[in-house]
Amino acid sequence: MSNKKPNADQMASPAFRLAALDQDFLLDDHQRGVRFLLEYEKAEQALRKWGVSSTIVVFGSARTTEGGKGEHGRWYDAARKFAKIASERGGALDKDHNGHRDNVIATGGGGGIMEAANRGAADASAPSIGFNIRLPFEQEPNPYSTPELTFQFHYFGMRKMHFAMRAAALVVFPGGFGTFDELFELLTLVQTEKAPKLPIVLFDEAYWKEVVNFQHIADHGMISPDDVDLFQFASTPEDAWERLVENGLEAADHAGRDALI
């Protein structure tokens, strides 16, 4: 009979688990920085694998639906048509000789305008990105973003960083709090020179001028007079594309856009 002492307690101890397989350890408050890094690296490595050098970020309301009442249906259709135009003309369809894809459509991955933009890229047989966020009311990814480029984030900050890092242009359709948050985040980065200047287009001038009086903000000295020139307005998908090109968008290698982010 063996006198060897059993080691079942040691084998079952949480301390004995491999750190990478120990969820209790990884989800502890002390590992928040590690989880933040993992969210950066997972998306970053996938984007690099696909050769995504630059993106056109499309924001807008998740509540807008295809065939929706009032302006909703028009905005949905316009976002879809714009994304198709941008995907066909911007360089997302094929990698160039340096292995880069340019101006790939990137959205928040959910429904509404996000779905419409991912759908427009799919109409062009081009890849597109969905940067989903984990919410109490679970957001599910729309079925049009490229599966290998459909991500889920816990941290809003890391999601925003990925939006900004490769953004060569921004097109913002009508939306609510989330859309405003994302728009002003990018405007602030450009205004403070924490990100390179990029063309920003707000779709449907009447909507934006009714909900935000940008000139009023400048008149009161809250922003510089030149800050109202950080963005343009567009009324049609073709117009939105032309505004981007006129303000510097190129279908070329934008590697290094993340230098200041």
N, C-alpha and C positions, 0 to 999 in steps of 0.2 A: 504494500500500500504506500502511495507516494505521500511524502510529507510537505510537498510543494504547496505554498500558500496560494489560494485562489487570487486572481487579479481582476475579477469581474468588476469591482468597484472602480478600479483605475480605468479599465476599458470603457466603462459607461460614463465616466466623468466628462462634462462639457470641456474641461481643460484639455482633454486628449483629442478632441476633434481637430481636424485640419482647419486652420483659420479660414481658408477660402471656402470651406463647406459648412462653416458654423454660422447659421443665420442669426442666432441669438447674439453672437459677437458682432457680426457685420451690421446688424440693425440697431446696435446700441448707440446712444447719443455720442459717445466718444469717437465713433467711426464716421461721423457726418462728413468730415473732410475726405475720407477715403471714398465714400459713396458719391460725393460730388465729383471726384476725379474719375470714377468709373463711368458716370453719366457723360462726362466729357469724352473720354476715350472710346466708348462704345460707338457713339455716333461719328466721332472724328475718323476712326479707322474704317468704318463702312463708307463714309463719303469719299475718303481717299481711294479706297478700293474701286469705287465707281468713277474715279477721275473727276469728281465735281469740284471745279476750280472756282466757279462763281454762281450766284443764284439771283433770281428775281423773286423777291419776297412779295406775296400777295396776302393782304389782311382784309378782313371784312366780317360781317355778322354771321354767326352760326345759325341764326333764326331765319335767314333768307332761304327760300325754297324755290325749286324749279316750278314754274307756273303759279307762283305765289301771288297773293292779292296786291293791288297797288303797284308800287315800284319794285317789289321784291322779285317778281319773276324777271323783270327787265335787268335788274342788277345781277341776278344769277346767270342769265344768258350772256351778259356782257363779260363777266368774269371768265366764263368758259371760253368765249370767243377770243378774248385777250390772251389767255394762256396758250391757246392753240397757235395764235399768231407768233407769240414770243418763243414758243418751243420750236416752231418751224424755221424762224429767222435768226434766233439768237445763238445757236450753237449747241443746243442740248441734245440734238438727235445723234450726233456722232462725235467721238473723240477726235481732236485734231492730231496733228503729227507729233505733238508733245504728250499725248495721252490725257488731254484735259477735255472736260465738258464745260461749256460756258452757259451762263444764264438759265440754269435749271430752275424750274418753278418750285418754290418752297412755300408751304402753308403750315397752319397749325394742325392740319391733319384731320379735322373734324368735319362737320356738315356745313350747309349753307354755302357761303362764298368760298370757303376752303375746299369743299367738295367740288364746286364748280371749276375752280382753278386746276385742281388735280385732274379733273375729268377732261378739261381742255387739253392738258398735256397728253393725256392718254389718247385723245382724238388724233393727236399728231404722232402717235406711237413713240412718244418721248418719255424718258423717265421723269419722275417728280418726287418731291420730298414731303413727308408729313411729320412735323414735329409735334406730336401729341403730348398732352399734359394729363397727369393722373389727378382726377378731381373726385370729390365726395360723391357727386352724381356722375358715375363713370362715363367718360367720353370714349366712344368707340371710334376707331379709325374709319374713314370713308373707304369705299372699295376701289378707289381710283389711284391712290398714291402707289408708287412702286413698292411692292412688299419688302424688298431688301433695304429700302430707304424710308420705311415707316417706323418711327421711333416713339418711345414713350418715356417721358421725363417725370420725375417727382418734384424736382426743383425748378421753379419758374426762372430763377436766375441763370441756370445753365442752359435752359431752353432759349432764353433771350440771347445768350452769348452765341449759341449756334446760329440763330437767326442773323445776328449782326456780322459774324466773322466772314462770311462769304458773300454778303449782300452787295451786288453791283447795282441794284435798283430796287425801289420799293413802290408798289402800287396798292393804294388803300381804297377799298370800296366802303360804302356806308356801313356803319356798325355802332356798337354800344361801348360800354366801359372797357371791355377787353381790347377792342379795336383802337380806342383812344389811348389806352395804356401802351400798346405796341407802337403806334404812330409817334407819340411824344417821346418814347424811349429812343427811337432812331433819330428823331429830330434833335434831341438833346445831345446825342453822341456826335452828330455832325456839327451842331452849333459850337460845342466845346472842343472840337477837333480831336475827340477821342476815337473817331472813325473817319476815314477818308470821305470827302464830299461825294455824294451819289445822287442821281436823279430820283426825285420823289414825286409821284403823281397821285393826286386825290381825284377819284372818279365821282362825277356828278357834282359840279360846282354849286348848284343850287342847294343841295343837301348840306354840303360842308359850310357854305357861307351862312346858312340859317342856324346851324348848331354851334358854330365857333366863329366869333368875330375876331379874326386874326389881326386885322388892321387896328381894331380897338385896343388890343393888347400892346401893339407897337406905339400907338398914339399916347398911351399912358406911360411909356418908357419902361415897360416890363420886359420887352425884347428890343433888339436893335431894329431900326427900319429895314436893314438888309435881310433880316431873318425871315421876313415874309416872302423873300425870293428863294427860300430853301426848297420850295415845292411849287408844282404847277397843277393846273386843273385839266381834266379831260372829260369829254362827253360821250365818246364812242370807243370801242376796243382799238380800232385803227388809230384814232387820235391819241390814245394812251401810249401806244407803241411809238408813234412819231415823237411825242413829247420826250420819251426816254432817250431816243436816239439823238434828238436835237440837243439834249442836255448832257450828252457824253457817254451814253451806253454803247459799248462795243462788244462784238462777238469775238473776243480775244482772250488770251490767257490773263486772268486776274490774280494769279498766284501772288501772295504777299499782301492781299487786302486786309488780312487779319493782323498786320504788324502793330497796329495801335490798340487793338481790342484786348 
